[in-house]
Amino acid sequence: MSRNYNKLRVFVLADQLVVDVYRATSSFPREERYGLTSQIRRAAVSVAANIVEGCARASTRDYARFLQTALGSATELYYLLGLSHRLGFLGGDVCMELQPRSLHVVRSLQRLIDHVRSADA
């Protein structure tokens, strides 16, 4: 059973966050290209990509497992945004916009995981 990830609000939020994270990290120092810039971008992409991959899985258990991986990446992204701000790579205004959005994705994923697991029980 394939699920339509485009119908999931959490996917739409995560997908837009990826675009905005790429824009925000484009001004990071050149020496961070393979460090923090890469890590923060991979975490953001991983959230949306794991939602998409989970939706393609046949079993509810596999679906929940990919959502759990997305949740881990969303939590990592939240941390990396704060770290980027503390290191002076990300302005306070940008951080104050992106960090709450990443936390919203974390909370939305947790609710979806809880729903999927309770429906499978």
Sequence and secondary structure as in RCSB ss.txt:
>XXXX:A:sequence
MSRNYNKLRVFVLADQLVVDVYRATSSFPREERYGLTSQIRRAAVSVAANIVEGCARASTRDYARFLQTALGSAT
ELYYLLGLSHRLGFLGGDVCMELQPRSLHVVRSLQRLIDHVRSADA
>XXXX:A:secstr
    GGG HHHHHHHHHHHHHHHHHTTS GGGTTTHHHHHHHHHHHHHHHHHHHHT SSHHHHHHHHHHHHHHHH
HHHHHHHHHHHTTSS HHHHHHHHHHHHHHHHHHHHHHHHHHHHH 
